[in-house]
Amino acid sequence: MTTEMKAKLGRASEDPKGRIVRAARNLFFSEGFDKVSVERLAKAANVSKSTLYKYFGDMRGVLKAVVEAEADQFSFEPEGPLDTAQALRDHLTGLGAALLTLIDKPEKIQFDQLIHEQARSHPKLAEVYFETIYLPMQHLLTGHIERGQVFGLFRANADPEVLADQLLSMWLGLGRIRTLLNASPGDVISPDVRSREAVETLSATWA
């Protein structure tokens, strides 16, 4: 059996839904969302058009599934109980470092750039992307900051959602804009240092 035949058999044995999402991700990266037709995607995923419609309805449904698959990688669970101010501070620092490390991977940068390029012609896509990836992160941080307010880590009368937004903004900063624009990287700060300084700045400012 040839290598090509083995590859085809391997693709055929995979879950059709997973094949479609994987093929769509590759095609969207290489060709752009607008240039990928149902026929093109179905052929690349080795499925029929009816199978694609069955799982996703249309190409926007496929794109939403690709975004959701990306979002699955943004889940950061604490390693232990967050029952002290120090444990929460350490977790927030680690969470920020993990987030920065993940979004700076070449494939994640490419995905962000793809979404930004398509946002003007497909505003619903940008909304789905934000709601699927960034909004859950803000909700997660809001919950952690509410807990930190109980511990006295953050000012008790401050809006925890606003503090979460500020922390996320400090983590990303201008460095993220430079990356998306393919501009000069400027001074490189390690994810651990950047995350820790942001947490310390927010807690010192609002404590």
Secondary structure, 3 states (H helix, E strand, C coil): CCHHHHHHHHHHHCCHHHHHHHHHHHHHHHHCHHHCCHHHHHHHHCCCHHHHHHHHCCHHHHHHHHHHHHHHHHCCCCCCCCCCHHHHHHHHHHHHHHHHHHHCCHHHHHHHHHHHHHHCCCHHHHHHHHHHHHHHHHHHHHHHHHHHHHHCCCCCCCCHHHHHHHHHHHHHHHHHHHHHCCCCCCCCCCHHHHHHHHHHHHHHHHC
